[in-house]
Amino acid sequence: MAEDVKPTRKNLMAIEDRIELSERGHDTLEQKRDGLIMEFMDILDQAQDVRANLNQDYERAQNKINMARAMEGDVAVRGAAAALKEYPEITTQSKNIMGVVVPQIESSRVKKSLDQRGYGLLGSSARIDEAADAYEELLESIILAAEVETAMKKMLEEIETTKRRVNALEFKLLPELYENQEYIEQKLEEQEREEIFRLKKIKAKKEEEEKEERAAEKAAAEAEAATAD
């Protein structure tokens, strides 16, 4: 409440400093929010492409594995899968986007040659190889999707946090500061007018007293002159 603020020039200066700081902070946060939204839209476009590719890779992998099972049988497919000796490795790093730390996922040993898959040329077939290729591509798409989706989620969270801070400054803190500033300025103006009125009264009273004093001196001088005559 503005009435809770003591109307002094010191408080007025302090509020003006807070207003200046809050306005700068508001402008900075608005710029950050707009920049985050632009970055988010770029990531969103990328995410839509990644999702589309992921769906295509999933459908292709499903078709390939179904074909391999139909042509080679479940036992052969399971045996080829069980022969795998080298598994993919996933490492995560981080990168900074407009002050937001998002993960950067690196993968290795996802795509494999025939000998790296463990089952060898004699224990495989073209259908199984195609299914393995399709699922390796699917795994790469899943890793990329995980990176993009996580980045998008973190960016969205930061956008919402920044928007709340902008709104808190714009609709709560700054209006309160402006109200307090206006209240103190009005009170100081009233005090100044009262002080001017008081000084005028003092001046008028002093002038009246001086006038009476001069009149008394004049009357005394006249009386003295009349006595001398």
Helices and strands as residue ranges (DSSP letters): G 2-4, H 9-72, H 74-82, E 89-97, E 100-108, G 115-117, H 126-168, I 169-173, H 174-228
